[in-house]
Amino acid sequence: MLSLSRDEARRFLVLRHHLAPARALPGRALAARDLVRGWGALQFDPLEVPGARNHDLVMHARVADYARADTEAWLYAPQASRCLVEVYNKSLNIVPLEDLAAHRFAWERAEARHRNALFRTHRREVDAVLARLRDEGPTATRALSRDHQRAIDWYWAPTSTGRAVLEALFETGQVAIMRREGNARIYDLTERCIAPHYLAPRLPRDACIAQRLLTRHRSMGLLARTANTEVFVALGDAQEREAARRALCEAGALIEVRVEGHRDPRHIVAANRPLLEACTARLDRAQETVSFLAPLDPLLWDRRLVESLFDFRYRWEVYTAEEKREHGYYVLPVLFGDRIVGRIEPVYDRRAQHLTVKLLRFVDGFAPTDQAHFLAAFTDALADYARFVNAREVTLGRTVFERAVKKQLKLKR
């Protein structure tokens, strides 16, 4: 069994996630496509408070000169050239179409859930929605919500029958998100969005669970049986997961490793083994870069591991009542080299093209003005971020450090 110190495990994760150096992968759209294929899943969230959505923030931290259109070029392409798709995995995820067969059992499970509930009680609306899509083509959620306005109970809150029916059809794979206008979903029949050769393959349930479990390992880098519960959502029960893990290890797809300070072993994808040699040496401090991590970045999925390796406790507080928030609404961890050294809360006014750094807070023991290269690295990160969200102005606070950054930033622009 391989063993990693805490420092080595931390460096392994940063290298595995293409964050050392940050914003360095060339190729833009090709890099975005290849990252999703390499991970197998990338979490989608529609909130754009910092000027970009979660998956775009993930890409920006890794891909040089990344733009929103670079992922959408594959995600909402015509059927013949589309290679990414939105499906529910452990949440709404962007996944490679070549992995779609492993996600079909989730469609089938959703169909069994809705068959004797919404699909039976609202058969007329279901038929009407499918007929409209078939006859008129791509249709926005809001249009069908207007046509079928009656409110029904749906998950966390009542919604229109039209919206509920569309979402249920999406969960069961009968319709797909053809494109988005902003974040509004435009649906069409799945067979008109996804090429037939992606829809034909079927896998048995155990193979689906094994492939989806491998995807979680590919996304996260280091994964243990004792990771946060939400990491294993939609992966069957504990017995099925353990059988899948054993099969992946026996097939040589996963390698077991011990991490200093962790009682339970973890696993890495076998293809990542060469990185273990690279992580034995310290990163070159003079070459360290700064990146702002998306709240649902795959590096952060296992919050317990992040806390134990980086000495950083992170909680995304968008669902926390304002008076109970410790830091802020949409706060991003600040990664410097292989250390998470603080938090930043960027807020973007799209109409004014104005980026405001509402919060910049460093962890105890990290003095930014005493760190060689940090000021320049942070300024580069902030300038790149401003360009990424298309900000014409950047407003910072008035601490000594922030004044220094502002001066540097002004000289660069």
C-alpha positions as CSV (number, residue, x, y, z in Angstrom):
1,M,0.0,0.0,0.0
2,L,1.3,3.5,-0.9
3,S,1.6,6.1,1.8
4,L,1.4,9.9,1.6
5,S,2.2,12.6,4.1
6,R,-0.3,15.4,4.6
7,D,1.9,17.7,2.6
8,E,2.2,15.2,-0.2
9,A,-1.5,14.5,-0.3
10,R,-2.2,18.2,-0.5
11,R,0.3,18.7,-3.3
12,F,-1.1,15.7,-5.1
13,L,-4.6,17.2,-5.1
14,V,-3.5,20.6,-6.3
15,L,-1.5,19.0,-9.1
16,R,-4.2,16.6,-10.0
17,H,-6.7,19.4,-10.2
18,H,-4.5,21.5,-12.6
19,L,-4.2,24.3,-10.1
20,A,-0.4,24.5,-9.9
21,P,0.0,26.7,-11.8
22,A,-3.4,28.1,-12.1
23,R,-5.1,29.3,-15.3
24,A,-2.4,27.6,-17.4
25,L,-4.1,24.9,-19.5
26,P,-4.0,25.9,-23.2
27,G,-6.7,25.3,-25.7
28,R,-9.7,27.0,-24.1
29,A,-12.7,25.0,-25.5
30,L,-10.7,21.8,-26.0
31,A,-9.3,22.1,-22.5
32,A,-12.8,22.6,-21.1
33,R,-14.1,19.5,-22.9
34,D,-11.1,17.4,-21.9
35,L,-11.4,18.5,-18.2
36,V,-15.0,17.3,-18.1
37,R,-14.0,14.0,-19.8
38,G,-11.1,13.5,-17.4
39,W,-13.3,14.1,-14.3
40,G,-16.4,12.5,-15.6
41,A,-18.7,15.1,-13.9
42,L,-18.7,18.8,-13.2
43,Q,-21.4,20.3,-10.9
44,F,-23.8,22.9,-12.4
45,D,-25.3,25.7,-10.3
46,P,-27.1,28.6,-11.9
47,L,-26.2,31.4,-9.3
48,E,-24.0,34.1,-10.9
49,V,-23.4,36.5,-8.0
50,P,-19.7,36.6,-8.6
51,G,-20.2,37.2,-12.3
52,A,-20.0,33.5,-13.4
53,R,-21.6,30.2,-12.6
54,N,-19.9,27.4,-10.6
55,H,-18.7,25.3,-13.5
56,D,-17.3,28.4,-15.3
57,L,-15.5,29.4,-12.1
58,V,-14.0,25.9,-12.0
59,M,-12.8,26.2,-15.6
60,H,-11.5,29.7,-15.2
61,A,-9.2,28.6,-12.4
62,R,-7.6,26.1,-14.7
63,V,-7.9,27.2,-18.3
64,A,-5.9,30.1,-19.8
65,D,-8.2,32.9,-21.1
66,Y,-11.3,30.8,-20.5
67,A,-14.7,32.2,-21.6
68,R,-18.2,31.0,-20.8
69,A,-18.7,30.0,-24.5
70,D,-15.9,27.4,-24.3
71,T,-18.0,24.9,-22.3
72,E,-21.2,25.8,-24.0
73,A,-19.6,25.1,-27.4
74,W,-19.9,21.4,-26.5
75,L,-22.8,21.4,-24.0
76,Y,-25.4,23.1,-26.3
77,A,-23.9,22.1,-29.7
78,P,-26.1,20.6,-32.5
79,Q,-26.7,16.9,-32.0
80,A,-23.9,15.8,-34.3
81,S,-21.2,17.7,-32.5
82,R,-22.5,17.7,-28.9
83,C,-20.3,15.8,-26.5
84,L,-21.4,17.1,-23.1
85,V,-24.8,17.0,-21.5
86,E,-26.6,18.0,-18.3
87,V,-27.9,15.1,-16.2
88,Y,-28.6,14.4,-12.5
89,N,-25.7,12.6,-11.0
90,K,-25.2,13.5,-7.3
91,S,-26.7,16.8,-8.3
92,L,-27.2,18.5,-11.6
93,N,-23.9,17.7,-13.4
94,I,-22.3,18.3,-16.8
95,V,-21.1,14.8,-17.9
96,P,-19.4,13.5,-21.1
97,L,-21.9,11.8,-23.5
98,E,-19.7,8.8,-23.8
99,D,-20.5,8.1,-20.1
100,L,-24.3,8.5,-20.6
101,A,-24.9,4.7,-20.4
102,A,-23.8,4.7,-16.8
103,H,-26.4,7.4,-16.0
104,R,-29.4,5.7,-17.6
105,F,-30.3,3.8,-14.5
106,A,-31.0,7.1,-12.8
107,W,-33.5,7.9,-15.6
108,E,-35.1,4.5,-15.0
109,R,-35.2,5.0,-11.2
110,A,-36.8,8.4,-11.7
111,E,-39.3,6.9,-14.1
112,A,-40.3,4.3,-11.5
113,R,-40.7,7.1,-8.9
114,H,-42.9,9.3,-11.2
115,R,-44.9,6.5,-12.9
116,N,-47.6,6.1,-10.3
117,A,-47.4,9.7,-9.1
118,L,-47.1,12.7,-11.3
119,F,-47.2,10.8,-14.6
120,R,-50.5,9.2,-13.6
121,T,-52.3,12.1,-11.9
122,H,-51.2,14.6,-14.6
123,R,-51.3,12.3,-17.7
124,R,-53.1,14.9,-19.8
125,E,-50.5,17.6,-19.1
126,V,-47.6,15.1,-19.7
127,D,-49.1,14.2,-23.1
128,A,-49.7,17.9,-23.9
129,V,-46.1,18.9,-23.1
130,L,-44.6,16.0,-25.1
131,A,-46.9,16.9,-28.1
132,R,-45.9,20.5,-28.0
133,L,-42.2,19.7,-28.0
134,R,-42.7,17.2,-30.8
135,D,-44.7,19.6,-32.9
136,E,-43.1,22.9,-32.1
137,G,-39.6,22.1,-31.1
138,P,-37.4,23.6,-28.4
139,T,-39.6,25.3,-25.7
140,A,-38.7,27.3,-22.6
141,T,-39.9,26.3,-19.1
142,R,-41.7,29.6,-18.7
143,A,-43.8,29.0,-21.8
144,L,-45.1,25.7,-20.5
145,S,-45.6,27.2,-17.0
146,R,-47.9,29.7,-18.6
147,D,-49.9,27.1,-20.4
148,H,-50.2,24.8,-17.3
149,Q,-50.3,27.3,-14.4
150,R,-52.1,25.2,-11.8
151,A,-49.8,24.9,-8.8
152,I,-48.9,21.5,-7.3
153,D,-46.6,20.4,-4.6
154,W,-43.1,19.7,-6.0
155,Y,-40.0,18.8,-4.0
156,W,-39.3,21.8,-1.7
157,A,-42.0,24.2,-2.8
158,P,-45.2,24.4,-4.9
159,T,-44.7,25.1,-8.6
160,S,-46.7,25.1,-11.8
161,T,-47.8,21.9,-13.3
162,G,-46.0,22.7,-16.5
163,R,-42.6,23.2,-14.8
164,A,-43.1,20.0,-12.7
165,V,-43.9,17.9,-15.7
166,L,-40.9,19.2,-17.6
167,E,-38.6,18.6,-14.7
168,A,-40.0,15.1,-14.3
169,L,-39.5,14.4,-18.0
170,F,-36.0,15.7,-17.7
171,E,-35.2,13.4,-14.7
172,T,-36.5,10.4,-16.7
173,G,-34.5,11.2,-19.8
174,Q,-37.4,11.9,-22.1
175,V,-36.5,15.5,-22.6
176,A,-33.0,17.2,-22.5
177,I,-31.8,20.7,-22.0
178,M,-31.1,21.8,-25.6
179,R,-29.7,25.2,-24.6
180,R,-30.0,27.9,-22.0
181,E,-30.9,31.5,-22.4
182,G,-29.1,33.0,-19.5
183,N,-29.9,30.3,-17.1
184,A,-33.5,29.6,-18.4
185,R,-33.7,26.1,-19.6
186,I,-34.9,25.5,-23.2
187,Y,-36.0,21.8,-23.6
188,D,-36.4,19.5,-26.5
189,L,-37.0,15.8,-27.0
190,T,-33.9,13.9,-26.0
191,E,-33.6,12.1,-29.3
192,R,-33.3,15.5,-31.0
193,C,-30.5,16.7,-28.7
194,I,-28.4,13.5,-28.3
195,A,-27.1,11.4,-31.1
196,P,-28.6,7.8,-31.3
197,H,-25.3,6.0,-30.7
198,Y,-25.1,7.6,-27.2
199,L,-28.7,6.6,-26.3
200,A,-28.5,3.0,-27.5
201,P,-26.1,1.4,-24.9
202,R,-27.5,-0.2,-21.8
203,L,-25.5,-1.3,-18.7
204,P,-26.5,-3.5,-15.8
205,R,-27.0,-1.8,-12.5
206,D,-23.8,-3.0,-10.9
207,A,-21.8,-1.7,-13.9
208,C,-23.5,1.6,-13.7
209,I,-22.7,2.0,-10.0
210,A,-19.1,1.0,-10.6
211,Q,-18.6,3.5,-13.4
212,R,-20.3,6.3,-11.5
213,L,-18.2,5.5,-8.5
214,L,-15.1,5.7,-10.6
215,T,-16.3,9.1,-11.9
216,R,-16.4,10.3,-8.3
217,H,-12.8,9.2,-7.8
218,R,-11.7,10.8,-11.1
219,S,-13.4,14.1,-10.1
220,M,-12.1,14.3,-6.5
221,G,-8.6,12.7,-6.7
222,L,-8.5,11.2,-3.2
223,L,-11.7,9.5,-2.0
224,A,-12.4,7.3,1.1
225,R,-15.4,5.3,2.2
226,T,-15.9,7.8,5.0
227,A,-16.2,10.9,2.8
228,N,-19.1,13.3,3.2
229,T,-22.4,11.5,2.7
230,E,-23.5,13.7,-0.2
231,V,-20.4,12.4,-2.2
232,F,-22.1,9.0,-2.5
233,V,-25.6,10.2,-3.5
234,A,-27.1,8.1,-6.3
235,L,-24.5,5.3,-6.0
236,G,-26.7,2.6,-4.6
237,D,-26.5,1.4,-1.0
238,A,-23.3,0.8,1.0
239,Q,-23.1,-2.9,0.1
240,E,-23.4,-2.1,-3.7
241,R,-20.7,0.6,-3.4
242,E,-18.3,-1.7,-1.6
243,A,-18.8,-4.4,-4.2
244,A,-18.1,-1.8,-6.9
245,R,-15.0,-0.5,-5.1
246,R,-13.6,-4.0,-4.8
247,A,-14.2,-4.7,-8.5
248,L,-12.5,-1.5,-9.5
249,C,-9.5,-2.3,-7.3
250,E,-9.3,-5.8,-8.7
251,A,-9.5,-4.5,-12.2
252,G,-6.6,-2.1,-11.5
253,A,-8.6,1.0,-12.0
254,L,-8.1,2.2,-8.4
255,I,-5.1,2.1,-6.1
256,E,-5.3,2.2,-2.4
257,V,-3.2,4.7,-0.5
258,R,-2.7,5.7,3.1
259,V,-2.7,9.4,4.0
260,E,-1.0,10.6,7.2
261,G,-3.5,11.3,10.0
262,H,-6.3,9.3,8.3
263,R,-7.3,6.0,9.7
264,D,-9.3,4.8,6.7
265,P,-7.5,4.2,3.4
266,R,-8.2,6.3,0.4
267,H,-8.1,5.5,-3.3
268,I,-6.7,7.2,-6.4
269,V,-7.3,6.5,-10.0
270,A,-4.5,4.3,-11.3
271,A,-3.9,6.7,-14.2
272,N,-2.9,9.4,-11.6
273,R,-0.1,7.3,-10.1
274,P,2.7,9.2,-11.9
275,L,1.6,12.3,-10.0
276,L,2.6,10.7,-6.8
277,E,6.3,11.1,-7.7
278,A,5.8,14.8,-8.5
279,C,4.1,15.5,-5.2
280,T,7.1,14.3,-3.1
281,A,8.9,17.6,-3.8
282,R,7.8,21.0,-2.6
283,L,6.3,23.3,-5.1
284,D,8.6,26.1,-6.2
285,R,7.5,29.0,-4.0
286,A,8.7,31.5,-6.5
287,Q,6.3,30.1,-9.1
288,E,3.2,29.8,-6.8
289,T,0.0,31.2,-8.3
290,V,-3.3,32.3,-6.7
291,S,-6.7,31.0,-7.8
292,F,-10.2,31.6,-6.5
293,L,-12.0,28.2,-6.0
294,A,-15.6,27.7,-7.0
295,P,-17.8,26.7,-4.1
296,L,-18.6,23.4,-5.7
297,D,-15.2,22.8,-7.2
298,P,-14.4,19.1,-7.2
299,L,-11.4,19.8,-5.0
300,L,-13.8,20.9,-2.3
301,W,-16.4,18.1,-2.6
302,D,-14.9,16.2,0.4
303,R,-15.0,19.0,3.0
304,R,-13.6,16.8,5.8
305,L,-10.5,16.0,3.7
306,V,-10.1,19.7,2.8
307,E,-10.2,20.6,6.5
308,S,-7.7,17.9,7.5
309,L,-5.2,18.6,4.7
310,F,-5.5,22.3,4.3
311,D,-6.4,23.3,7.8
312,F,-9.3,25.1,6.3
313,R,-13.0,24.7,7.2
314,Y,-15.2,25.7,4.3
315,R,-19.0,26.0,4.2
316,W,-20.9,27.5,1.3
317,E,-23.3,29.9,3.1
318,V,-25.8,30.7,0.3
319,Y,-28.4,28.5,2.1
320,T,-27.6,30.0,5.5
321,A,-29.7,32.7,6.9
322,E,-27.9,36.1,6.7
323,E,-27.7,36.6,10.4
324,K,-26.1,33.2,10.9
325,R,-23.4,33.5,8.1
326,E,-19.8,33.5,9.4
327,H,-18.3,34.9,6.3
328,G,-20.7,35.8,3.5
329,Y,-23.2,34.8,0.8
330,Y,-21.0,33.6,-2.1
331,V,-17.5,33.3,-0.7
332,L,-14.6,31.6,-2.6
333,P,-11.6,30.0,-1.0
334,V,-8.2,31.6,-2.0
335,L,-5.6,29.0,-3.0
336,F,-2.0,30.1,-3.0
337,G,0.3,27.3,-4.3
338,D,-0.8,24.3,-2.3
339,R,-2.3,26.2,0.6
340,I,-5.8,27.7,1.1
341,V,-4.9,31.0,2.7
342,G,-8.2,33.0,2.8
343,R,-11.6,33.9,1.4
344,I,-12.8,36.4,-1.1
345,E,-16.3,37.5,-1.9
346,P,-16.5,39.0,-5.4
347,V,-19.8,40.6,-6.3
348,Y,-20.4,41.6,-10.0
349,D,-22.8,44.2,-11.3
350,R,-23.3,43.1,-14.9
351,R,-25.1,46.2,-16.0
352,A,-22.4,48.5,-14.7
353,Q,-19.6,46.0,-15.4
354,H,-18.3,46.7,-11.9
355,L,-16.6,44.0,-9.7
356,T,-16.7,44.7,-6.0
357,V,-14.5,42.7,-3.6
358,K,-17.0,42.7,-0.7
359,L,-14.8,40.6,1.6
360,L,-11.1,39.6,1.6
361,R,-10.2,37.7,4.8
362,F,-7.1,35.6,5.4
363,V,-6.7,32.6,7.7
364,D,-5.0,32.9,11.1
365,G,-1.3,32.8,10.8
366,F,-1.1,34.0,7.2
367,A,0.2,37.6,6.8
368,P,-0.2,38.5,3.1
369,T,2.2,41.4,3.2
370,D,4.9,39.1,4.7
371,Q,4.6,36.5,1.9
372,A,7.1,36.9,-1.0
373,H,5.4,36.7,-4.3
374,F,1.9,36.7,-2.9
375,L,1.0,40.3,-3.7
376,A,1.9,39.8,-7.4
377,A,0.2,36.4,-7.6
378,F,-3.0,37.8,-6.0
379,T,-3.0,40.8,-8.3
380,D,-2.6,38.6,-11.3
381,A,-5.5,36.4,-10.2
382,L,-7.8,39.4,-9.5
383,A,-6.9,41.0,-12.8
384,D,-7.5,37.8,-14.7
385,Y,-10.8,37.4,-12.8
386,A,-11.9,40.9,-13.7
387,R,-11.2,40.2,-17.4
388,F,-13.0,36.9,-17.2
389,V,-16.3,38.4,-15.9
390,N,-15.8,41.4,-18.3
391,A,-15.5,44.0,-15.5
392,R,-14.4,47.5,-16.4
393,E,-13.9,48.6,-12.8
394,V,-12.8,46.8,-9.7
395,T,-13.5,48.1,-6.2
396,L,-11.6,46.9,-3.2
397,G,-11.7,47.8,0.5
398,R,-9.3,50.0,2.4
399,T,-7.0,47.7,4.3
400,V,-3.2,48.2,3.8
401,F,-3.0,45.0,1.7
402,E,-6.0,45.9,-0.5
403,R,-4.6,49.4,-1.2
404,A,-1.4,47.7,-2.4
405,V,-3.3,45.4,-4.6
406,K,-5.4,48.2,-6.0
407,K,-2.2,50.2,-6.8
408,Q,-0.7,47.2,-8.6
409,L,-3.9,46.4,-10.4
410,K,-4.2,50.0,-11.7
411,L,-0.7,49.8,-13.0
412,K,-1.4,46.6,-14.8
413,R,-4.6,47.7,-16.5
